[in-house]
Amino acid sequence: MTKFTVITITYNAGEVLQRTLDSVLCQTYEGVEHLIIDGASADNTLALANEYKAVNDADANGHSHKIIIHSEPDEGIYDAMNKGLTQASGDYVVFMNAGDFFPAADTLEQIAHRCHLNELPSAELPAVLYGNTDIVDSCGRYLHPRRLQPPERLTWRSFRHGMLVCHQAFYARTDIAKNTQYDTRYRYSADVDWCIRVMREADRQCLPLCNAAMTVACYTEEGTTTRHHRASLRERYRIMARHYGHITTFLMHCWFVVRPK
């Protein structure tokens, strides 16, 4: 069975973490590993995580997941994400951070079915699985679909038009992800750079990217990138110029300014 590693990065996330934990706990798919990488929280984050693990481990129906909790100081969110990648043992890794959640109990089961994961040998598994994202408010209530929608056929060049697939909706094959760690020189947009580099490696290996054609994540749009919007945009411009060239990046940003909203 193809296995998923869900990585949740936390730091003093007690107010929003429970809905994330609940959404992983109720996944009907059996091959789930959940890594909670905590930055030495001082609130009730670890208490919630440990209670969640206890409930999962006590599941009398045999549908429990593998849960690992690791807490220590880190050097920022992307350093924590790299720690998660190092520990991941599933076939695919997805980052579902505190406050974000799966839209349904059978989300992972549906992704595996739609991308035919359990019908393929491991060497032929798609490099990336991806889908749509819904935006929720700080209480987890649905607001609207994400404005940028994934294309039917995704390639590494697709991100010239912006980050068309949300980080939480981007499932990378773990063997590729482990060799493509986050560049911690970036403070706000290392996830954009990481997704592009994963897809470039997929292209180099001639591996497909699979569109699950469904909503695979509910995303709270109030993270670090939102709070530092201008600095994030500048950093994202540098990342795009690095991958797509300065002329293409400049012309695409001119289009971003004038395109219909």
C-alpha positions as CSV (number, residue, x, y, z in Angstrom):
1,M,0.0,0.0,0.0
2,T,1.2,3.5,-0.9
3,K,1.8,5.5,2.3
4,F,1.3,9.2,3.0
5,T,3.4,11.2,5.5
6,V,1.5,14.3,6.7
7,I,3.8,16.8,8.3
8,T,2.4,19.5,10.7
9,I,4.7,22.3,11.7
10,T,3.6,23.9,15.0
11,Y,4.7,26.7,17.3
12,N,2.3,28.0,20.0
13,A,-0.6,26.8,17.8
14,G,-3.0,25.6,20.5
15,E,-5.8,27.8,19.2
16,V,-6.0,26.3,15.8
17,L,-4.3,22.9,16.0
18,Q,-7.2,20.7,17.0
19,R,-9.0,20.9,13.7
20,T,-5.8,19.8,11.9
21,L,-5.4,16.9,14.3
22,D,-9.0,15.8,13.9
23,S,-8.9,15.9,10.2
24,V,-5.8,13.6,10.1
25,L,-7.3,11.3,12.8
26,C,-10.5,10.7,10.9
27,Q,-8.8,9.8,7.6
28,T,-10.1,6.4,6.4
29,Y,-7.0,5.6,4.5
30,E,-4.8,3.2,6.5
31,G,-1.3,4.1,5.3
32,V,-0.9,7.4,7.1
33,E,2.1,8.6,9.1
34,H,1.7,12.0,10.9
35,L,4.8,13.9,12.0
36,I,4.2,16.8,14.3
37,I,7.3,19.0,14.2
38,D,7.1,21.5,17.1
39,G,9.3,24.5,17.7
40,A,9.3,24.1,21.6
41,S,5.9,25.6,22.1
42,A,5.1,27.3,25.4
43,D,1.3,27.0,25.2
44,N,-0.9,23.9,25.1
45,T,0.2,22.7,21.7
46,L,2.1,19.7,22.9
47,A,-0.7,18.7,25.3
48,L,-3.1,18.6,22.4
49,A,-0.7,16.7,20.3
50,N,0.0,14.1,23.0
51,E,-3.7,13.7,23.7
52,Y,-4.3,13.2,20.0
53,K,-1.6,10.5,19.8
54,A,-3.1,8.7,22.9
55,V,-6.5,8.7,21.3
56,N,-5.1,7.4,18.0
57,D,-3.0,4.7,19.6
58,A,-5.9,3.5,21.6
59,D,-8.1,2.9,18.5
60,A,-9.6,-0.5,19.1
61,N,-10.7,-0.9,15.5
62,G,-7.2,-1.1,14.2
63,H,-7.4,2.0,12.0
64,S,-4.8,4.0,14.0
65,H,-2.1,5.9,12.1
66,K,1.6,6.2,13.0
67,I,2.1,9.4,14.9
68,I,5.5,10.9,15.9
69,I,5.8,14.1,17.9
70,H,9.2,16.0,17.9
71,S,9.6,19.2,19.8
72,E,12.8,21.3,20.0
73,P,13.8,24.9,19.1
74,D,14.3,25.5,15.3
75,E,15.6,28.2,13.1
76,G,12.2,29.0,11.5
77,I,9.4,27.2,9.6
78,Y,11.5,26.0,6.7
79,D,14.2,24.6,9.0
80,A,11.3,22.7,10.8
81,M,10.0,21.5,7.4
82,N,13.4,20.1,6.6
83,K,13.4,18.2,9.9
84,G,10.1,16.7,8.9
85,L,11.4,15.7,5.5
86,T,14.3,14.0,7.1
87,Q,12.0,11.9,9.3
88,A,9.3,11.1,6.7
89,S,9.0,7.4,5.8
90,G,5.9,7.4,3.6
91,D,5.9,7.3,-0.2
92,Y,4.5,10.8,-0.4
93,V,4.8,13.8,1.9
94,V,2.4,16.7,2.3
95,F,2.6,19.6,4.7
96,M,-0.7,20.3,6.6
97,N,0.2,23.0,9.1
98,A,-1.6,24.0,12.2
99,G,-5.1,25.4,11.2
100,D,-5.2,23.7,7.8
101,F,-7.1,20.5,7.3
102,F,-8.3,17.8,4.9
103,P,-11.8,18.6,3.5
104,A,-13.2,15.1,4.1
105,A,-12.5,11.9,5.9
106,D,-11.8,10.1,2.7
107,T,-9.5,12.7,1.1
108,L,-6.4,10.6,1.1
109,E,-8.3,7.5,0.1
110,Q,-9.8,9.4,-2.9
111,I,-6.4,10.8,-3.9
112,A,-4.9,7.3,-3.9
113,H,-7.8,6.0,-6.0
114,R,-7.9,8.8,-8.5
115,C,-4.1,8.7,-9.1
116,H,-4.1,4.8,-9.2
117,L,-1.3,4.7,-6.6
118,N,-1.9,1.2,-5.4
119,E,-1.9,-0.2,-8.9
120,L,1.6,1.0,-9.8
121,P,5.1,-0.2,-8.8
122,S,6.9,2.3,-6.6
123,A,9.4,3.3,-9.3
124,E,6.5,4.4,-11.5
125,L,4.6,6.4,-9.0
126,P,3.9,10.1,-10.0
127,A,6.4,12.6,-8.7
128,V,3.7,14.9,-7.5
129,L,0.0,14.6,-6.7
130,Y,-2.0,17.8,-6.6
131,G,-5.5,19.3,-6.4
132,N,-7.7,22.2,-5.5
133,T,-7.7,24.2,-2.3
134,D,-10.5,25.9,-0.4
135,I,-9.9,29.0,1.8
136,V,-11.2,29.1,5.3
137,D,-11.3,31.7,8.0
138,S,-9.5,31.7,11.4
139,C,-12.3,29.5,12.8
140,G,-12.0,27.0,10.0
141,R,-15.2,28.1,8.2
142,Y,-15.4,27.9,4.4
143,L,-14.9,31.3,2.6
144,H,-14.3,30.5,-1.1
145,P,-12.1,28.5,-3.5
146,R,-8.5,29.6,-3.8
147,R,-8.3,32.3,-6.6
148,L,-5.4,30.6,-8.3
149,Q,-6.5,27.2,-9.6
150,P,-4.2,24.3,-10.7
151,P,-4.0,23.6,-14.4
152,E,-5.2,20.3,-15.8
153,R,-1.6,19.5,-16.7
154,L,1.0,20.9,-14.3
155,T,4.7,21.3,-15.2
156,W,7.5,23.1,-13.5
157,R,7.0,26.0,-15.9
158,S,3.4,26.5,-14.8
159,F,4.5,28.5,-11.8
160,R,5.6,31.3,-14.1
161,H,1.9,32.3,-13.8
162,G,2.1,32.3,-10.0
163,M,1.9,29.5,-7.4
164,L,-1.0,27.7,-9.1
165,V,-1.0,24.9,-6.6
166,C,-1.1,25.7,-2.9
167,H,1.6,24.2,-0.8
168,Q,-0.9,22.1,1.3
169,A,-2.3,20.7,-2.0
170,F,1.1,19.6,-3.3
171,Y,2.1,16.0,-2.5
172,A,5.7,15.2,-3.3
173,R,7.2,11.8,-3.7
174,T,9.3,11.4,-0.6
175,D,12.4,10.1,-2.3
176,I,12.5,13.3,-4.4
177,A,11.5,15.6,-1.5
178,K,14.3,14.3,0.7
179,N,16.8,15.2,-1.9
180,T,15.2,18.6,-2.5
181,Q,15.1,20.3,0.8
182,Y,13.9,23.8,1.5
183,D,16.3,26.6,0.9
184,T,16.4,28.3,4.3
185,R,18.0,31.4,2.8
186,Y,14.4,32.3,1.9
187,R,12.3,33.6,4.8
188,Y,8.8,33.7,3.3
189,S,8.6,31.9,-0.1
190,A,10.9,28.8,0.2
191,D,7.8,26.7,-0.4
192,V,7.5,28.2,-3.9
193,D,11.1,27.5,-4.7
194,W,10.8,24.0,-3.3
195,C,7.7,23.1,-5.4
196,I,9.4,24.3,-8.6
197,R,12.6,22.3,-7.8
198,V,10.6,19.2,-7.0
199,M,8.8,19.5,-10.4
200,R,12.0,20.2,-12.2
201,E,13.5,17.0,-10.8
202,A,10.3,15.2,-11.9
203,D,10.8,16.5,-15.4
204,R,14.5,15.4,-15.3
205,Q,13.4,11.9,-14.3
206,C,10.5,11.9,-16.9
207,L,8.0,11.2,-14.0
208,P,4.4,12.3,-14.4
209,L,2.5,14.8,-12.1
210,C,-1.1,13.6,-11.2
211,N,-4.0,15.9,-11.0
212,A,-6.4,14.4,-8.4
213,A,-9.1,16.8,-9.8
214,M,-10.7,17.4,-6.4
215,T,-10.3,19.7,-3.4
216,V,-7.5,18.2,-1.3
217,A,-6.9,20.9,1.4
218,C,-8.5,23.6,3.3
219,Y,-6.1,26.4,3.9
220,T,-6.1,29.2,6.5
221,E,-4.9,32.3,4.6
222,E,-3.4,34.1,7.6
223,G,0.2,32.8,7.7
224,T,3.6,34.3,7.7
225,T,3.5,35.1,4.0
226,T,0.2,37.0,4.5
227,R,1.6,39.0,7.4
228,H,4.8,40.0,5.5
229,H,3.1,40.3,2.1
230,R,5.4,42.9,0.5
231,A,8.6,41.2,1.6
232,S,7.2,37.9,0.4
233,L,6.4,39.3,-3.1
234,R,10.0,40.6,-3.4
235,E,11.4,37.3,-2.4
236,R,9.0,35.4,-4.7
237,Y,10.1,37.6,-7.6
238,R,13.7,36.7,-7.0
239,I,12.8,33.0,-6.9
240,M,10.9,33.2,-10.2
241,A,13.8,35.1,-11.9
242,R,16.1,32.4,-10.7
243,H,14.1,29.7,-12.3
244,Y,12.5,31.4,-15.3
245,G,14.9,34.2,-16.1
246,H,14.6,38.0,-15.5
247,I,12.9,38.9,-18.7
248,T,10.1,36.3,-18.4
249,T,9.6,37.1,-14.8
250,F,9.4,40.9,-15.5
251,L,6.9,40.4,-18.3
252,M,4.7,38.0,-16.3
253,H,4.6,40.5,-13.4
254,C,3.5,43.2,-15.8
255,W,0.6,40.9,-16.7
256,F,-0.2,40.2,-13.0
257,V,-0.7,44.0,-12.6
258,V,-3.1,44.4,-15.5
259,R,-4.9,41.1,-15.6
260,P,-8.6,41.0,-14.5
261,K,-8.9,40.2,-10.8
